[in-house]
Amino acid sequence: MPPTTAHAKAESVSLGDLLGEVTRDMSTLMRQEVELAKVELKDSAARAGKGTGMLAGAGVAGHFVLLFLSLALWWALGTLLGLGWSGVVVAVVWGLVAAVLAAMGRKELKAIKGLPQTSETLQEIPPTFKPNS
């Protein structure tokens, strides 16, 4: 069997040099895993910011819509039901709108999966890289 480059390297390089290479490779691997975890967390934070921004925008838009359309609806219904009951009807309608917007925003925030992915990634690190375990 002809000698391979690995055999030739093993015969010509000292054990200390080989261990040094292994240590450098492990260090590089750990740095890459930490960088991957940072990127995953950054992505999760961006998605959370997007969901939060949508909820805030919905709140502002809902406020203006509530203000102007509520007055118009209240006045229009007031001619049919009386101003008191028309106010109750308008309040119920906007309560339903608020519930739908809150459910949509909550769904967006629950869709964030970055932190569980990061936890799974960290659990995949071989036990030899975890000296405290």
C-alpha positions as CSV (number, residue, x, y, z in Angstrom):
1,M,0.0,0.0,0.0
2,P,1.6,3.3,-1.1
3,P,1.9,6.0,1.6
4,T,-0.7,8.7,1.5
5,T,-0.1,12.4,2.1
6,A,-1.6,12.0,5.6
7,H,0.9,9.2,6.4
8,A,3.8,11.4,5.1
9,K,2.5,14.4,7.2
10,A,2.2,12.2,10.3
11,E,5.7,11.0,9.9
12,S,7.2,14.4,9.2
13,V,5.2,16.7,11.6
14,S,5.6,16.6,15.4
15,L,2.8,15.6,17.7
16,G,2.8,19.1,19.2
17,D,2.3,20.6,15.7
18,L,-0.6,18.2,15.0
19,L,-2.3,19.1,18.3
20,G,-1.8,22.8,17.6
21,E,-3.6,22.3,14.3
22,V,-6.5,20.5,16.0
23,T,-6.7,23.3,18.6
24,R,-6.8,26.0,15.9
25,D,-9.5,24.1,14.0
26,M,-11.6,23.7,17.1
27,S,-11.2,27.3,17.9
28,T,-12.3,28.3,14.4
29,L,-15.3,26.0,14.6
30,M,-16.4,27.5,17.9
31,R,-16.0,31.0,16.5
32,Q,-18.1,30.1,13.5
33,E,-20.8,28.5,15.7
34,V,-21.0,31.7,17.9
35,E,-21.2,33.8,14.8
36,L,-24.1,31.6,13.5
37,A,-25.9,32.1,16.8
38,K,-25.5,35.8,16.6
39,V,-26.9,35.9,13.0
40,E,-29.9,33.8,14.1
41,L,-30.6,36.1,17.0
42,K,-30.3,39.2,14.8
43,D,-32.8,37.7,12.4
44,S,-35.2,37.0,15.2
45,A,-34.9,40.5,16.6
46,A,-35.6,41.9,13.1
47,R,-38.8,39.8,12.8
48,A,-39.9,40.9,16.3
49,G,-39.3,44.5,15.4
50,K,-41.4,44.1,12.2
51,G,-44.3,42.5,14.1
52,T,-44.1,45.2,16.8
53,G,-44.0,47.9,14.1
54,M,-47.1,46.4,12.5
55,L,-48.9,46.5,15.8
56,A,-48.0,50.1,16.5
57,G,-49.0,51.1,13.0
58,A,-52.3,49.3,13.4
59,G,-52.9,51.1,16.6
60,V,-52.2,54.6,15.2
61,A,-54.3,53.9,12.1
62,G,-57.0,52.4,14.2
63,H,-57.1,55.5,16.4
64,F,-57.7,57.8,13.5
65,V,-60.3,55.6,12.0
66,L,-61.9,55.1,15.3
67,L,-62.1,58.9,15.8
68,F,-63.5,60.0,12.5
69,L,-65.7,57.0,11.5
70,S,-67.0,56.6,14.9
71,L,-68.3,60.1,15.0
72,A,-69.9,59.7,11.6
73,L,-71.4,56.3,12.4
74,W,-72.6,57.5,15.8
75,W,-74.3,60.4,14.2
76,A,-75.9,58.3,11.4
77,L,-77.2,55.6,13.8
78,G,-78.4,58.2,16.2
79,T,-81.2,59.1,13.8
80,L,-82.4,55.5,13.9
81,L,-81.7,54.3,17.5
82,G,-81.0,57.3,19.5
83,L,-77.6,58.7,20.3
84,G,-77.0,56.5,23.4
85,W,-77.6,53.1,21.7
86,S,-75.8,54.2,18.6
87,G,-72.7,54.9,20.8
88,V,-72.9,51.4,22.1
89,V,-73.1,49.9,18.6
90,V,-70.1,51.9,17.5
91,A,-68.0,50.8,20.5
92,V,-68.8,47.1,19.8
93,V,-67.8,47.4,16.2
94,W,-64.4,49.0,17.1
95,G,-63.9,46.4,19.8
96,L,-64.1,43.7,17.2
97,V,-61.6,45.5,15.0
98,A,-59.2,45.9,17.8
99,A,-59.5,42.2,18.7
100,V,-58.7,41.2,15.1
101,L,-55.6,43.5,14.9
102,A,-54.3,42.2,18.2
103,A,-54.7,38.6,17.1
104,M,-52.9,39.2,13.8
105,G,-50.0,41.0,15.7
106,R,-49.8,38.2,18.2
107,K,-49.6,35.6,15.5
108,E,-46.7,37.5,13.8
109,L,-44.8,37.6,17.1
110,K,-45.4,33.9,17.7
111,A,-44.0,33.0,14.3
112,I,-40.5,33.9,15.4
113,K,-38.4,30.8,15.7
114,G,-34.9,32.1,16.0
115,L,-34.3,31.5,19.6
116,P,-35.3,27.8,19.5
117,Q,-33.1,27.4,16.4
118,T,-30.2,28.9,18.3
119,S,-30.8,26.6,21.2
120,E,-30.9,23.6,18.9
121,T,-27.7,24.8,17.2
122,L,-25.9,25.1,20.5
123,Q,-27.1,21.6,21.6
124,E,-25.5,20.2,18.5
125,I,-22.0,21.2,19.6
126,P,-20.2,17.9,20.4
127,P,-19.6,17.2,24.1
128,T,-15.8,17.4,23.7
129,F,-16.2,21.2,23.0
130,K,-18.0,21.6,26.4
131,P,-15.4,21.2,29.1
132,N,-17.8,22.0,31.9
133,S,-20.3,19.3,31.0
